[in-house]
Amino acid sequence: MLTTVVLAALVASSPIYGVANAGDGDSLSIGQTRVRLHGIDAPEFDQQCERGGSKWACGKEAADRLSRLITGREVRCDPVGIDQHGRTLARCSVGYTDVNRTMVAMGYAVAFRRYSSEYVNAEESAKLSKRGMWAGTFDMPSEVRAAAKESQGAGAGRTPSRAVTSTQARSSGASRSGNCVIKGNRSRRGEWIYHMPGMPYYEQTRAEDIFCTETQAQAAGYRRARVR
């Protein structure tokens, strides 16, 4: 999940020890302590990637890989701060195995460059060897989260000047079974976003306007959802 780091660098924190359980591909818990692995970003739990022309559940696989590394084992986590969700940001290890680095090196997480360049080399190695997600194509987890946020809710504002509304689409005989399948959605931040079939969260997006072409959507003041 998206992490806004609130560093506690000036306050020395003792290492956390204990038997761990995995949450998703970049989070775990030790007792009552929730830990977010610092410097890495794994796919969202329900995220899918593509490999060999087929979709696969890379988010669930990442969670499974982390579980294999840490579940039921003694884990040491060295805190570096707290994130916006109240989780401890930490570098974790099992014995001599660096858990954060291993997840990136296996290709089931990427280096979270926004917060650290510590695991960039591990990511480049995974990419070169086509390990994990790098064996095919995928959307960056941060972009998947951003697209999901853009799709939630509607912002108050104007009516698009050239929008092909759902009502107009029905009256003209156009529908999602035809050519008018582009969904326009207005976010709470006032952003006007359109989503194409096949994009992350297309099915979950509530269409406030329907367009037949990207040109129509752009002319109405919408921009394409940002996905990798």
N, C-alpha and C positions, 0 to 999 in steps of 0.2 A: 504494500500500500504506500501512497504518497507520504513522504516523511519530511517535515519541516524541522530541522535540527535546532534544538535549544541546547547549546553546549553548556556543560557544567565543568569546563576544563579547570576552573579555578578551585573547584572543590574536589579533592582527591576522593575517589570511590574505591572501595575494596572490591576485589574480585568476587564474583558470585559462583559458588560451586553447588552442584547437585545433579540429580538424575533429571534429564530433560525429556520433553515431548515436543514434537514438531507441530506448528500451526499450519502455515503454508510454506512456500519455498524460501522465505527469508525471515521467518519469525518462529520463536519457540517459547516455551515456558519452563521455568525451573521453580517448582513449588507454586507460590502465588505471584512470582515475578514474571512479567511478560517482557520478552527480549526481542528487539528488532536488530537483525544483523547489520552492522554498520558498513557502509560503503558498497553495498550490493543491492540489486533490485531484481527480484524473481518475477516471473509472469503471475498475473492474478490467478486465483485458484480456478476460476471457471474459464480462463483464457485458452484459446485454441491457436495452434501454430499449423504450418503446412510443411509437409515433407513428402517428396515423391508424388506430388499431385493430390495428396490426401490430407485431410485435417486430422490432427491428433491433439489430445488433451495435455498440452505442455504444462499448464498450470498445476494440474493434479500430479503429473509426473515429477515436477520440481518438488512438490510437497512430499511425495513418496521418497525421492532421493535424499532429502534432508532428514526424513524420518529414519531411513536406513543408517545415516551417519550418526544420529544422536539419540534416538529413542531408547530408553532404558539404560543409557550409559552415563557415566560421570562426566559432566561437562564443566569447563571453566569459561566464564564470560568476564571480560575486562571492560567495564563501562567507560564510555566516552561522553555520554550525555543522555538527554531525555528527548523523545520526539513529541509531536503535538498531541498524540493519543495517550501520552503518559507511559509509553513503553521505554524500557532502558535500551539505549543504543550501545552495542557492544561488539567487540571482537571475541569470537568464541572458538574454543578448541576442545578436541577429544584426544587426550594423550598428546602426541606430537602432530596431530592433524589439525590444520587451520581450517575450520569449518567454512568461514566466509570465502576464503580463497578457493577451497575445493568446489564449492557450488558454482563459482564462476568458471573455474578450470574445466569442469565437466560439461559446461554449456547450459546449465539450468538456472543461471542468473547472469546478469550483466553488471559491469562496473558502474556504480551510480556516480558518474563523474561530477554531478552537481555538488556532491558532498565530499568526494574523495577520489584521488587518482591511484590509490593504493593497489587496486586490483585490475588496472588497465592491461598490464602484461598478461595476466591470467586470461582475460577476455580475448586478447589478440591470439593467444595460443589456441583457445577453444575454437575461435573463428577460423584460423588457419587449418586446423585439423577437422573442421566440420563436426564438432561434437555437440550433442544435445540439440538445442534450438538452432544452432548454426548449420545443421544438416539440411535445413530448408529455409523457409522464410517465416518471419514473425513480426508482430508489432511490438515496439518497445513498451514495456509495462507502464511507464509513465504516460505514454501517449494513449494507451487504452483507458487509463484512469481519467485522463483529461477529456477524452471523447465521452465517457460515461457521465461526467459532470456536466458537460455541455448539453447532454440529452435530457437532463433532469429539470423538470419544471419549465415554466414559461415566463419570460420577462414581459412586463407591461410595455406598451409602446405602440408604434404606428402599424398600419395595415400595409403590407407590401403593395407596391404600385402595380406590379404585373404578376402577382401570384396566381397560380392556377389552384384555387382552393379545393378542398375535398368535395364541396357541394358542386362546384363547377365541373370537376372531373366526372362526377357521377352523371350530371345533366348532359354532358357531352358524350357520354358513353365510354369515357376513359376510366380505367381502374388499375389497381395494382396487378391485375392479370394481363393488362395491356402494356402500353409504353410509359405511362405516367406513374413512375414508381419512386421518384426522388422525394425524400421526406424533408420538409423544412421545419425547423424547430428553433424557438427563441429561448435562450437560457436565462437564468435568474440574473446573470451579470449583464444582460442586455445584448448578448452576442447572437447573431442570426446565423445559424449553421444548417447546412443541408447534408444529408446522408444518402449514399448510394447503396444499392443492394450488395451484400457481401462485406460491407464495412463492419468493424466491431460495433456491436450494440445497435445495428440497424433494426433488428426485429423488436428490440425493447423501446426504440425511440417513438414517442408519440408525435404523429404528424399533425402539425398545425396548418401546414400548406403542402400541397402535392404539386410536383413539377414533372413535365415530360422530358425536359432537357436541362443540362447544367447551365446553358445560356439563359434560360428562363429564370432559374434560381438566382443566378448572379445578377441579372437585370433587376430582380426584385429586392436586391440588397443582401442576399445570403452569401456566405462563403462556404467552401467545402470543408468538412470535418478533417482535422489533421490526424492522419494515421500514417504509419510507416509502411 
